[in-house]
Amino acid sequence: MLRCGQMMLAQALICRHLGRDWQWEKHKKQPEEYHRILRCFLDRKDCCYSIHQMAQMGVGEGKSIGEWFGPNTVAQVLKKLALFDEWNSLAVYVSMDNTVVIEDIKKMCWSPAQSSGVAHSSAHLHRSALGQNKNTAGLYRGWKPLLLIIPLRLGINHINPVYIDAFKECFKMPQSLGALGGKPNNAYYFIGFLGNELIYLDPHTTQSFVDSEENGTVDDKSFHCQQAPHRMKIMNLDPSVALGFFCKEECDFDNWCSLVQKFFGLCSVLRRF
């Protein structure tokens, strides 16, 4: 599940820096941003999203080193680690009790930067107060890209069929980052579906250790699939999952809210305040 969390976050960073339509091509020179993203996930203690950092941060969530992580725990770990990541500058929101509070997200994503000459209370200014002058005192930075993670329980011991259509609909949203989940003792990163089968990436393959080279590039062959993604019947899915969405701009988030209300009528899930 740690690796699956890394995959979802890596996809968010690709969307953030390279765009959702960007695709990796073998033997093609990749942009610097791409290699910088990969360096965030190297298996070294000093890399911000390394498996070492994620496991250690999990201790604060009550998970000992080497203990099984669920989708919700991984989401909480990513939220904490993102606070120390200035380059990617993501706002990570993990919904609680199946509820997305719109006002909380907008306050978080529009929080202005601090400066030495501004009081702490200025960090809580509403974006409308800064709208007249977006360069005032170096405070205004615009919308902070949002990684939205929604942990869900889609049944008790098995997935309830009533949730299947809505679950599949989430993959169609332009903001989708897929879902974290799996089946007993196997964690997968789900990226889509075909009929009643889910398409997933499987992290259960031993890879050689990878480090960055002197010029800062990364040998990236093992970071990408060497074979076609796997598929599994959706009814075999463990009911504990976490949906992921990325909203680079505020309009992306507004559109996501509209889609949720349109397709699911989940007014109880979206709260204004």
WOGIBEL-V354761 format. One record per helix or strand. SS is the DSSP state (@ for helix, = for strand). FROM is the first residue (numbers start at 0). LEN is the number of residues. Records with the same first field share a line. If there is no record, write none. Layout:
# WOGIBEL-V354761
SS = FROM-LEN ; FROM-LEN
This chain:
# WOGIBEL-V354761
@ = 1-16 ; 31-8 ; 50-9 ; 70-12 ; 101-8 ; 119-5 ; 126-4 ; 135-3 ; 160-12 ; 220-3 ; 233-3 ; 249-14
= = 90-4 ; 95-1 ; 98-3 ; 145-8 ; 154-1 ; 158-1 ; 175-8 ; 185-9 ; 196-6 ; 211-1 ; 217-1 ; 229-4 ; 239-8 ; 269-2
